[in-house]
């Protein structure tokens, strides 16, 4: 059985603003692919990537907007990081923020991961799909690459321009749409979707968040907690999953987000028959198993994304639960009959 790749509802941030501006009805379009009208207000709703790609294609066709993916990307930026966004904006510089963002996206979008590396005088962000559906996903790839660019601009300044942008597919819109969005020449039918910048951009300090952006992140966190209001353990696990990539998932940090003193939080969790340590391990192992089975993410990156100090600590923890190393697990899962 092929894995179902899912992405969190943050991938549709801005949908309810863009669609009416193009003359469409957001609820009606969402209903065509079986998504609820309020899905943007459900912070940890998982959407199958096949559903998202279908929705984007319907919007492009019915709204007569070939660059729908890029237009939606223009309304996203740092908002795609959800509850983690506010923590990311506390980073010392763009380099630190991008490390956190890369880890977050690896956890919250099962359909892809990014590798951000410095190569000579270039900072190169490459996007890798975990699924194989090149024609159906063209709008999605433009959304994902465009949102990555807007994220960098949101973090460190709208004056940032890439040296070069590449797509692994052909254009779906007139070339001027790409030039206007990226303010750079865009090349198609390349090995990867990528954004290339001057390497020294990573030294930039981050832009202070606006009051409206802070309210957005606070409301996102409130909605996340409200969804799991019946169980403190579920609230804690949801926040752990949101903050793993930032390595802001300690008991003290989660208790601050949930506004409950750490000792009180521990006592409540004990009454529910669990502990913070157990919830952290469950969240890590659940995420690790999925990626080892279904994604191509490098095990070193997965280890860091899950908040381990190094790959040996990850391997030791994984072996203690599963009786084998992460590499052995991946090989076993790949060899299993479909």
Secondary structure, 3 states (H helix, E strand, C coil): CCCCCEEEHHHHCCHHHHHHHCCCCHHHHHHHCCCCCCHHHCCCCEEEHHHHHHHHHHHHHHCCCCCHHHHHHCCCHHHHHCCHHHHHCCCCCHHHHHHHHHHHHHHHECCEEEEEEEECCEEEEEEEECCCCCCCCHHHHHHHHHHHHHHHHHHHCCCCCCCEEECCCCCCCCHHHHHHHHCCCEECCCCCEEEEEEHHHHHCCCCCCCHHHHHHHHHHHHHHHHHCCCCHHHHHHHHHHHHHHHCCCCHHHHHHHHCCCHHHHHHHHHHCCCCHHHHHHHHHHHHHHHHHHHCCCCHHHHHHHCCCCCHHHHHHHHHHHHCCCHHHHHHHHHHCCC
